Amino acid sequence: MLQQGLHNSDLQTLSTIELCDFIENEYHNRIKQYCCNVQVFLEANPHIQDLPFSTAELFHLLTDKLCAELNSLLLKESGIVFPFIRQQAKTFPAQNCIEIKAADTIRIKQDIITMLLQKIRALFNNYTNQPAWTNQLKICVGELFNLEQTVLQWIHTEQYQLFPKFK
């Protein structure tokens, strides 16, 4: 299994198959866990007392949309895109595995996810904890920050390491 924290230069040496494995093992699993942690908080706190009602409502809506978009894209990658890439790379190692159009579709979804993360970041003033917040909300905001960082690393790895292999 590949270690977390590989540098860009290390990622460049990975084969297409190894990159798919790395992305699934390192990013997909952590993203799913962070989404789950935030959703557990929201289910346990449908009315977040520390936030104005409109902010709490918007937080619920944005987070639900973000997790749905992430889960949909991660499922598409792990269930369709990566198995196809792996199979094609074994069968036709010298050829591009997927159409550029497929990578563009993923990029569009990643842009939507990035936009949702930016809205959540703005909602929480760049994830700045407020002294009056409960510890649970502070932990949730920390999970949101970790989710954002992991998502941005995942997007960067795909857009600058994996997708260029198909041009």
C-alpha positions in Angstrom: 0.0 0.0 0.0 1.3 3.5 -0.8 2.1 5.9 2.0 0.3 9.1 2.6 2.2 12.3 1.9 3.9 11.4 -1.3 5.3 14.5 -3.0 4.4 15.5 -6.6 7.7 14.2 -7.8 6.9 10.8 -6.2 3.5 10.8 -7.8 5.0 11.4 -11.2 6.8 8.1 -11.1 3.6 6.2 -10.4 1.9 4.3 -13.3 -1.7 5.1 -14.2 -2.9 2.0 -12.3 -0.8 3.0 -9.2 -2.2 6.5 -9.3 -5.8 5.2 -9.4 -5.0 3.0 -6.4 -3.4 5.9 -4.6 -6.3 8.2 -5.2 -8.8 5.6 -4.0 -6.9 4.5 -1.0 -5.6 7.9 0.2 -8.2 10.4 -0.9 -11.5 8.6 -1.4 -11.5 6.9 2.0 -10.6 10.1 3.9 -13.1 12.2 2.1 -15.9 9.7 2.8 -14.9 9.6 6.5 -14.9 13.4 6.8 -18.3 13.7 5.1 -19.6 11.0 7.4 -18.3 12.8 10.5 -19.9 16.1 9.4 -23.2 14.4 8.6 -23.3 12.7 12.0 -22.9 16.1 13.6 -25.7 17.6 11.5 -28.0 14.7 12.2 -27.4 15.0 16.0 -27.8 18.8 15.8 -30.6 19.7 13.4 -30.9 23.1 15.0 -27.4 24.4 15.7 -27.9 26.8 18.6 -24.5 28.5 18.1 -25.5 29.8 14.7 -28.2 32.1 13.5 -31.1 30.1 12.0 -30.5 31.2 8.4 -26.8 30.3 8.7 -27.5 26.9 10.2 -30.1 26.2 7.5 -27.7 27.2 4.8 -25.0 25.1 6.4 -27.2 22.1 6.3 -28.1 22.6 2.7 -24.6 23.3 1.5 -23.2 20.3 3.4 -25.9 18.0 2.1 -25.2 19.1 -1.5 -21.4 18.8 -1.0 -21.6 15.3 0.4 -24.0 14.2 -2.3 -21.7 15.6 -5.0 -18.7 14.0 -3.5 -20.3 10.6 -2.9 -21.6 10.6 -6.5 -18.2 11.4 -8.0 -16.3 9.1 -5.8 -18.7 6.3 -6.7 -18.3 7.1 -10.4 -14.5 7.0 -10.1 -14.2 3.9 -8.0 -17.0 2.0 -9.7 -16.6 3.0 -13.4 -13.7 5.2 -14.3 -10.8 3.6 -12.3 -11.7 0.0 -13.2 -11.9 1.0 -16.8 -8.5 2.8 -16.6 -7.0 -0.3 -14.9 -8.4 -2.7 -17.5 -7.3 -0.5 -20.4 -3.9 0.1 -19.0 -3.3 -3.7 -18.7 -4.7 -4.4 -22.2 -3.3 -1.3 -24.1 -0.4 0.1 -22.0 0.8 2.5 -24.6 -2.5 4.1 -25.4 -4.6 6.6 -23.6 -7.1 4.9 -21.3 -10.0 7.4 -21.3 -11.3 10.1 -23.5 -10.4 13.7 -22.6 -14.1 14.3 -22.5 -14.5 12.0 -19.5 -11.7 13.8 -17.6 -13.5 17.1 -18.5 -16.8 15.8 -17.0 -14.9 15.0 -13.8 -13.3 18.4 -13.7 -16.8 20.1 -14.0 -18.0 18.1 -11.0 -14.8 19.0 -9.1 -15.5 22.7 -9.9 -18.9 22.4 -8.4 -17.5 20.7 -5.3 -14.8 23.4 -5.0 -17.5 26.1 -5.3 -19.5 24.4 -2.5 -16.4 24.3 -0.3 -15.8 28.0 -0.9 -19.4 28.8 0.2 -19.0 26.8 3.4 -15.6 28.4 4.1 -17.2 31.8 3.7 -20.1 30.8 5.9 -17.6 30.0 8.7 -15.3 33.0 8.2 -12.4 30.8 6.9 -13.1 28.2 9.5 -12.4 30.6 12.4 -13.8 29.1 15.6 -15.8 31.4 17.7 -15.3 31.3 21.5 -19.1 30.9 22.1 -19.4 27.8 20.0 -19.8 24.4 21.6 -16.9 22.0 21.3 -19.0 19.8 19.0 -19.4 22.6 16.5 -15.7 23.5 16.8 -14.8 19.8 16.0 -17.2 19.8 13.1 -15.6 23.0 11.6 -12.2 21.3 12.0 -13.6 18.3 10.1 -14.8 20.7 7.4 -11.3 22.2 7.1 -9.8 18.7 6.9 -12.3 17.7 4.3 -11.5 20.8 2.2 -7.8 20.2 2.4 -8.2 16.5 1.4 -10.5 17.4 -1.5 -8.1 20.0 -2.8 -5.2 17.5 -2.7 -7.4 14.9 -4.5 -8.4 17.4 -7.2 -4.8 18.5 -7.6 -3.5 14.9 -7.9 -6.1 14.0 -10.5 -5.8 17.2 -12.6 -2.0 17.5 -12.5 -0.9 13.8 -12.3 -3.6 11.5 -13.6 -5.4 13.4 -16.3 -2.3 14.7 -18.1 -1.5 11.0 -18.9 -4.5 11.0 -21.2 -3.6 14.0 -23.4 
